[in-house]
Structures are given as structure tokens and as C-alpha cells.
Amino acid sequence: MNGDSNSPAVTEGILAPPEAQSILPEPSKEFVLTPHVQALTDRALSYLAVGYAVHFAGPAGTGKTTLALHVAAQLGRPVVLIHGDDELGGSDLIGKNSGFRKFKLVDNYIHSVVKTEESLSTMWEDHQLTTACLSGYTLVYDEFNRSRPEANNALLSILEGRILNLPGLGKSGEGFIPVHECFRAILTSNPEEYAGVHKTQDALVDRLISIDLGHFDRETEIEIAQAKSGLGREDTERIVDVVRELRGVGVDNHRPTIRACIAIAKILAHCNGNARVEDPVFWWVCSDVLKTDTAKVTHDGRSLMLQKVEEAIAKVCGNHKGRRKNHHPSRPVQKERQHADTSTRSEDYPDNGGESGSSAFPSPGTHTSRLLRD
């Protein structure tokens, strides 16, 4: 999406935008298309085919942007991508006067007579929204409610009457320009309680068809995490189940998201670990990724999220007896391979009674001296 280094062409006093303002999205090799994703895609395409704008609404980590770009790719048109920002204004979306053009004519056809004509006119520069409307591109406005409500006022006439209002060109007779028939709009938004998110004006929401997105179904999350990490199916299933178990904890049931599944799976694959209770790599990765305080579960002013992570791992992996040790591994350890002729003894880690400040994670020293095998 880099701009063209050459000077843009000027036509009828309007500074034409570079073609690089648009992109052609293509699915990556890691993109997963499950029946759940396909059903959402079909719904959105049905609304877009009639001419309505589609709005994907939902919490962070539910794949809104990826789904919006996937749907846009199905339309087969170039895509203009805009990210909502509090600093954006209306002119940043539609365009503005970017300079002046000076014209000077000196007529000296008769050597004794010199005729001079000068004129000065402003130059208009189209921005991304105008580019999409005039060229019939697909607009993907990601997290549009991070922009101030007044910045999005231009969308009202575009989505309702398919008219682009350019008051800066009023004197040239082009103050109102019809929107291209192929223009389509896909918007995404986060909940209003998120930091940095503005309340959307009702007039704009009334012009959109909103599809509320939650977390993906279990099968989709497994396939996404596996495709992103390359981890085995069985280990990926355990990771996804642990994350889904934690979503029922506390007051913020949207966390952790699919991003946590991907992060744990990637790190586990890199360290040659397994999603098992006897693998210390799995314990400390889950501890660091999942112990965020978003659940707001506390006891005596201390967070219980780490304890909840331990309980979720024990429940999913079938180990209902708490394995606790005061020392928490502070550095990655590579999993050692066991020889077939080596006999090992299984030992439980001591239980400290479930105190909130303790950790159930085996230490690296324990891993090397007390090999556990199924």
C-alpha cells in the first residue's frame, strides 16, 4: 500500500489519487474456512449484493477484520482499507485542497504589444473514501467507531442516497458526485465500553446491517490455532479447551481470545513441547499468556487468575489433583527425550493447600531430575 513516487495526474483541477490506495486481498495459506466462517461470509455477501453496508460488531479477538477482508475479496474488486482513529477528520476521509495551480500566459505575437494573463486555482486531492466511491472499490473501515462521530458524517449520504458530498468543489459544479454502482462498504467495530471507542451516531447505525460476532466455534478455533502454529491436532485441542474453559471465569467472559490459543500453540511448537500436565513448558506458557487480570477475580485483594488457569489445565487434561511447587520456572526449557530402555518413576508435586500466591508449575530442575512418563 505504498504510494507511487511519480507525480499524480491532474484532471479538471482535481488531484487524482494514486492507485496504490487500493489493495487486492488474497487469502494466506494459514486462512481457515470452516462451515461456521462460510455461513457468516454467505450472510454478509447476501446483504452486500443488495447494496447494503455490512457491519461486523463484536469484542476484540473475534476475527472481525480477517472476516471483513475475506468477504471483500469475494467481491472481486480492489479494496480500500481505513483504520479508525481519533485523529481522523472528515477531510482525512474524503479529501481536501492540497495546493494551488498557477497559470500564466504571455502573448507577444506583436512585438510592440505584450499581453499577459494569469490565473490561480486550488487543487483538490481525493482521499481514500472518495477513491472508493468514484472507482467502485470496496471500502473496509476497520474499527470505525474509534474515529470521532462527526468524522464519519460523509458516510450518511453515501450509504443512503449514494451521493458523495464534496463541498470543497462546490464552485466548480462538482459538489455532489454520484457513487459508483460497484461501491460496497464493510465496517467493523468494538464495543463502546472499550478504551478509545466513541459512541456511534444512530443515523449511521440505521444505515448498516449489523452482524454480531462472538468467539468462533470450537472446531474453527482448533483449525485456526493449528494452521497458525503447526502444532499437532491433539495438543491444539487441549490448548483450545483450556482457553474456552477460562472464558467462563470472572466478569469479562470475552477473554482470553483466539489470540491466546495461537500464542500458546506457537510457543509450544517452537519449544517442542506438548499440552500435557507433566510438561513444564506447557505450564509456564499458559501461566504467562493466560494469567492476565482481565477476569477481575480476586481474594483478599489478590488475583486468583493463576489459580483458575491451574484448575482449567487440570480439568481439561484429566488431572484433578493439584500439582503445586513454590518455584516457578523463569526461563524456557527444552523437553528432553526419554530413551526406550530408561525406567522412570512418577512423582506428584507437593500440594501446598491451594494458596493464592503459589504456583503449580514444575521448575526446570524438576524437569531434568524427575522425568514423568505416561
C-alpha positions as CSV (number, residue, x, y, z in Angstrom):
1,M,0.0,0.0,0.0
2,N,2.9,2.3,-0.6
3,G,2.2,5.4,-2.7
4,D,3.5,6.0,-6.2
5,S,6.7,8.0,-6.3
6,N,5.6,9.7,-9.5
7,S,3.6,12.9,-9.5
8,P,-0.1,12.1,-9.6
9,A,-2.1,13.1,-12.7
10,V,-4.3,16.2,-12.6
11,T,-7.6,16.2,-14.3
12,E,-10.0,19.1,-14.4
13,G,-8.4,20.7,-11.3
14,I,-8.7,17.6,-9.2
15,L,-5.6,15.8,-7.9
16,A,-6.2,12.2,-8.8
17,P,-5.2,9.7,-6.0
18,P,-2.6,7.1,-6.7
19,E,-3.9,3.6,-7.5
20,A,-1.8,2.3,-4.6
21,Q,-4.5,3.5,-2.2
22,S,-6.3,0.2,-3.0
23,I,-5.3,-3.3,-2.4
24,L,-6.3,-6.7,-3.7
25,P,-6.7,-9.0,-0.7
26,E,-5.7,-12.7,-1.1
27,P,-6.1,-15.4,1.4
28,S,-3.0,-16.6,3.2
29,K,-2.0,-20.2,3.5
30,E,-3.0,-20.0,7.1
31,F,-6.5,-18.9,6.4
32,V,-9.1,-21.4,7.7
33,L,-12.5,-21.7,6.0
34,T,-14.9,-23.8,8.2
35,P,-18.7,-24.1,7.8
36,H,-19.0,-21.5,10.6
37,V,-16.9,-19.0,8.7
38,Q,-18.6,-19.8,5.4
39,A,-22.0,-19.2,6.9
40,L,-21.0,-15.8,8.1
41,T,-19.5,-15.0,4.7
42,D,-22.6,-16.0,2.8
43,R,-24.8,-13.8,5.1
44,A,-22.6,-10.8,4.5
45,L,-22.4,-11.3,0.8
46,S,-26.2,-11.5,0.6
47,Y,-26.6,-8.1,2.2
48,L,-23.8,-6.6,0.0
49,A,-25.3,-7.9,-3.2
50,V,-28.5,-5.9,-2.5
51,G,-26.4,-2.8,-1.9
52,Y,-26.4,-2.6,1.9
53,A,-23.3,-1.9,4.0
54,V,-22.3,-4.7,6.4
55,H,-21.2,-4.0,10.0
56,F,-19.3,-6.7,11.9
57,A,-19.6,-5.9,15.6
58,G,-18.0,-7.7,18.5
59,P,-15.3,-7.8,21.1
60,A,-11.6,-7.9,20.3
61,G,-10.1,-11.2,19.1
62,T,-13.2,-12.5,17.3
63,G,-11.8,-12.2,13.7
64,K,-13.8,-9.2,12.6
65,T,-11.0,-7.7,10.4
66,T,-10.0,-11.0,8.9
67,L,-13.6,-11.8,8.1
68,A,-14.2,-8.4,6.6
69,L,-11.2,-8.7,4.3
70,H,-12.3,-12.2,3.3
71,V,-15.7,-11.1,2.4
72,A,-14.3,-8.1,0.5
73,A,-12.1,-10.5,-1.5
74,Q,-15.1,-12.5,-2.6
75,L,-16.5,-9.3,-4.4
76,G,-13.5,-9.3,-6.7
77,R,-13.0,-5.6,-6.5
78,P,-10.0,-3.6,-5.2
79,V,-10.2,-2.8,-1.5
80,V,-9.6,0.5,0.2
81,L,-8.7,-0.2,3.9
82,I,-9.2,2.6,6.5
83,H,-8.4,2.2,10.2
84,G,-10.4,4.2,12.6
85,D,-8.5,6.8,14.7
86,D,-9.5,9.6,17.0
87,E,-7.3,12.0,15.0
88,L,-9.1,11.4,11.7
89,G,-11.4,14.2,10.4
90,G,-13.8,14.4,7.6
91,S,-11.2,15.8,5.2
92,D,-8.9,12.9,6.0
93,L,-11.5,10.6,4.6
94,I,-12.9,12.4,1.6
95,G,-10.1,14.8,0.6
96,K,-9.1,18.4,0.8
97,N,-7.4,21.3,-1.1
98,S,-3.7,20.4,-1.3
99,G,-2.3,23.4,-3.0
100,F,-2.7,25.9,-5.9
101,R,-2.2,25.9,-9.6
102,K,-0.9,29.0,-11.3
103,F,-1.4,29.6,-15.0
104,K,0.4,32.4,-16.8
105,L,0.1,33.3,-20.5
106,V,2.3,35.8,-22.1
107,D,1.3,36.9,-25.6
108,N,4.0,38.7,-27.5
109,Y,2.8,37.9,-31.0
110,I,3.1,41.6,-31.9
111,H,6.5,42.7,-30.7
112,S,5.3,46.1,-29.6
113,V,2.3,44.6,-27.6
114,V,2.7,42.3,-24.6
115,K,-0.5,40.6,-23.3
116,T,-0.3,38.8,-20.0
117,E,-3.0,36.6,-18.4
118,E,-2.7,35.0,-15.0
119,S,-5.0,32.7,-13.1
120,L,-4.7,30.9,-9.7
121,S,-6.9,27.9,-8.8
122,T,-6.9,25.4,-5.9
123,M,-6.0,21.7,-6.4
124,W,-8.2,19.1,-4.8
125,E,-6.7,15.8,-3.5
126,D,-9.0,12.8,-3.2
127,H,-8.5,10.6,-0.2
128,Q,-9.4,7.0,0.4
129,L,-13.2,7.3,0.9
130,T,-13.6,9.4,-2.3
131,T,-11.3,7.0,-4.2
132,A,-13.5,4.0,-3.3
133,C,-16.8,5.9,-4.1
134,L,-15.6,7.2,-7.5
135,S,-13.8,4.0,-8.7
136,G,-16.3,1.4,-7.3
137,Y,-13.9,-0.1,-4.9
138,T,-14.9,-2.0,-1.7
139,L,-14.4,0.0,1.5
140,V,-13.2,-1.8,4.6
141,Y,-13.4,0.6,7.5
142,D,-11.8,-1.2,10.4
143,E,-12.9,-0.2,13.9
144,F,-14.7,2.8,12.5
145,N,-16.0,3.9,15.9
146,R,-12.5,4.8,17.0
147,S,-12.9,7.8,14.8
148,R,-15.0,10.7,16.2
149,P,-18.7,10.5,15.1
150,E,-18.5,13.8,13.2
151,A,-15.7,12.4,11.1
152,N,-18.0,9.7,9.7
153,N,-20.8,12.1,8.6
154,A,-19.7,11.7,5.0
155,L,-20.9,8.1,5.1
156,L,-24.5,9.2,5.8
157,S,-25.2,10.5,2.2
158,I,-23.0,7.8,0.7
159,L,-24.9,4.9,2.2
160,E,-28.4,6.4,2.0
161,G,-28.6,8.3,-1.3
162,R,-25.3,7.0,-2.8
163,I,-24.2,10.6,-3.2
164,L,-20.8,11.9,-2.3
165,N,-20.8,15.4,-0.9
166,L,-17.7,17.3,-1.7
167,P,-18.3,20.9,-0.6
168,G,-14.8,21.9,-1.5
169,L,-15.6,21.5,-5.2
170,G,-18.9,23.4,-5.0
171,K,-17.7,26.3,-7.1
172,S,-16.7,24.0,-9.9
173,G,-20.1,22.4,-10.1
174,E,-19.0,19.1,-8.6
175,G,-20.2,19.5,-5.0
176,F,-22.3,16.3,-5.3
177,I,-20.9,13.3,-7.1
178,P,-22.8,10.0,-7.7
179,V,-21.3,7.0,-6.1
180,H,-20.1,4.2,-8.4
181,E,-22.6,1.3,-8.7
182,C,-20.0,-1.2,-7.6
183,F,-19.1,0.6,-4.4
184,R,-19.6,-1.5,-1.3
185,A,-18.8,-0.9,2.4
186,I,-17.8,-3.2,5.2
187,L,-17.3,-1.8,8.7
188,T,-16.1,-3.3,11.9
189,S,-16.4,-2.0,15.5
190,N,-15.5,-2.8,19.1
191,P,-17.9,-2.5,22.0
192,E,-18.4,1.1,23.3
193,E,-17.0,0.3,26.7
194,Y,-13.6,-0.3,25.2
195,A,-11.0,2.4,25.8
196,G,-10.7,4.8,22.8
197,V,-14.1,3.9,21.3
198,H,-16.7,6.5,20.6
199,K,-20.5,6.1,20.6
200,T,-21.7,5.8,17.1
201,Q,-24.4,8.1,15.8
202,D,-27.8,6.4,15.4
203,A,-28.3,7.7,11.9
204,L,-25.2,5.8,10.7
205,V,-26.1,2.5,12.5
206,D,-29.5,2.7,11.0
207,R,-27.9,2.5,7.5
208,L,-26.0,-0.6,8.3
209,I,-26.9,-4.3,8.7
210,S,-25.0,-5.4,11.8
211,I,-23.8,-9.0,12.3
212,D,-22.8,-9.6,15.9
213,L,-19.7,-11.8,16.2
214,G,-18.7,-13.8,19.2
215,H,-16.0,-16.3,19.6
216,F,-15.6,-19.0,16.9
217,D,-17.0,-22.5,17.4
218,R,-14.5,-25.0,18.9
219,E,-13.7,-26.7,15.6
220,T,-12.8,-23.3,13.9
221,E,-10.6,-22.3,16.8
222,I,-8.8,-25.6,16.7
223,E,-8.1,-25.3,13.0
224,I,-7.0,-21.7,13.2
225,A,-4.6,-22.4,16.0
226,Q,-3.2,-25.4,14.3
227,A,-2.8,-23.6,11.0
228,K,-1.0,-20.7,12.6
229,S,1.4,-22.8,14.7
230,G,1.9,-26.2,13.0
231,L,1.2,-27.9,16.3
232,G,-0.4,-31.4,16.4
233,R,-4.1,-31.8,16.5
234,E,-4.3,-33.4,19.9
235,D,-2.2,-30.7,21.6
236,T,-4.1,-27.9,19.9
237,E,-7.4,-29.3,21.1
238,R,-6.2,-29.2,24.7
239,I,-5.0,-25.6,24.3
240,V,-8.3,-24.5,22.9
241,D,-10.3,-26.3,25.6
242,V,-8.2,-24.7,28.3
243,V,-8.8,-21.2,26.8
244,R,-12.5,-21.9,26.3
245,E,-12.8,-23.1,29.9
246,L,-11.3,-19.8,31.2
247,R,-13.9,-17.7,29.3
248,G,-16.5,-18.6,31.9
249,V,-14.4,-17.1,34.7
250,G,-15.0,-13.6,36.1
251,V,-16.8,-10.6,34.7
252,D,-15.0,-10.4,31.3
253,N,-16.1,-13.5,29.5
254,H,-14.7,-12.4,26.2
255,R,-11.1,-13.1,27.4
256,P,-9.0,-15.0,26.6
257,T,-9.5,-14.9,22.9
258,I,-8.3,-17.0,19.9
259,R,-5.1,-14.9,20.1
260,A,-4.2,-16.7,23.3
261,C,-4.7,-20.1,21.6
262,I,-2.4,-19.1,18.8
263,A,0.3,-17.7,21.1
264,I,0.4,-20.8,23.3
265,A,0.4,-23.2,20.3
266,K,3.2,-21.3,18.5
267,I,5.4,-21.2,21.6
268,L,4.8,-24.8,22.4
269,A,5.6,-25.9,18.9
270,H,8.8,-23.8,19.0
271,C,9.9,-25.4,22.3
272,N,9.0,-28.9,21.1
273,G,6.6,-29.2,24.0
274,N,3.3,-30.9,24.5
275,A,0.0,-29.8,26.0
276,R,0.2,-32.2,28.9
277,V,0.2,-31.7,32.7
278,E,3.7,-33.3,33.0
279,D,5.3,-30.9,30.5
280,P,6.7,-27.8,32.3
281,V,6.8,-25.8,29.1
282,F,3.1,-26.1,28.8
283,W,2.6,-24.9,32.4
284,W,4.8,-21.8,32.2
285,V,3.5,-20.8,28.8
286,C,-0.1,-21.0,30.0
287,S,0.8,-19.1,33.1
288,D,2.4,-16.2,31.3
289,V,-0.2,-16.0,28.5
290,L,-3.4,-16.6,30.5
291,K,-2.8,-15.1,33.9
292,T,-3.9,-11.6,32.8
293,D,-6.1,-9.8,35.4
294,T,-9.0,-9.1,33.0
295,A,-11.2,-11.7,34.8
296,K,-11.2,-9.4,37.9
297,V,-11.4,-12.5,40.2
298,T,-9.7,-11.6,43.5
299,H,-9.5,-12.8,47.0
300,D,-8.2,-10.6,49.8
301,G,-7.1,-8.1,47.1
302,R,-5.1,-10.6,45.2
303,S,-5.8,-12.0,41.8
304,L,-6.9,-15.6,41.6
305,M,-6.4,-15.9,37.8
306,L,-3.3,-18.0,38.1
307,Q,-5.2,-20.5,40.3
308,K,-8.0,-20.5,37.8
309,V,-5.5,-21.3,35.0
310,E,-4.2,-24.3,37.0
311,E,-7.7,-25.6,37.6
312,A,-8.6,-25.3,33.9
313,I,-5.5,-27.2,32.9
314,A,-6.1,-29.9,35.4
315,K,-9.8,-30.2,34.3
316,V,-9.0,-30.4,30.6
317,C,-6.0,-32.6,30.9
318,G,-7.7,-35.0,33.2
319,N,-5.5,-34.3,36.2
320,H,-7.8,-33.3,39.1
321,K,-5.2,-33.4,41.8
322,G,-3.4,-30.1,42.1
323,R,0.3,-30.2,41.3
324,R,2.0,-27.4,43.1
325,K,5.5,-26.3,43.7
326,N,6.7,-22.9,45.1
327,H,9.3,-22.4,42.4
328,H,8.1,-21.0,39.1
329,P,10.3,-21.5,36.0
330,S,11.6,-18.2,34.8
331,R,13.2,-19.3,31.6
332,P,12.3,-21.7,28.7
333,V,13.4,-25.3,28.9
334,Q,13.6,-27.7,26.1
335,K,11.8,-31.0,26.5
336,E,14.2,-33.9,26.9
337,R,13.6,-37.1,25.1
338,Q,13.3,-40.4,27.0
339,H,15.2,-43.5,25.8
340,A,13.1,-46.6,25.5
341,D,15.3,-48.5,27.9
342,T,15.1,-45.9,30.6
343,S,12.9,-46.7,33.6
344,T,11.5,-43.7,35.3
345,R,9.5,-43.1,38.5
346,S,6.4,-40.9,38.5
347,E,6.1,-38.5,41.4
348,D,3.5,-36.0,42.3
349,Y,4.5,-32.4,43.1
350,P,3.7,-31.4,46.7
351,D,0.4,-29.7,47.3
352,N,0.6,-26.5,49.3
353,G,-3.1,-26.3,50.1
354,G,-4.1,-24.0,47.2
355,E,-2.7,-20.7,48.5
356,S,-3.4,-17.9,46.0
357,G,0.2,-16.7,45.8
358,S,1.6,-20.1,44.9
359,S,2.3,-21.7,41.6
360,A,1.7,-25.2,40.4
361,F,4.3,-25.1,37.7
362,P,7.2,-27.6,37.8
363,S,10.7,-26.0,37.8
364,P,13.4,-26.7,35.2
365,G,15.4,-28.6,37.8
366,T,12.5,-30.8,38.5
367,H,12.1,-31.5,34.8
368,T,15.6,-32.8,34.4
369,S,15.7,-34.9,37.6
370,R,12.2,-36.3,37.8
371,L,11.1,-37.4,34.4
372,L,7.5,-38.3,34.2
373,R,6.1,-40.6,31.6
374,D,2.6,-41.7,30.8
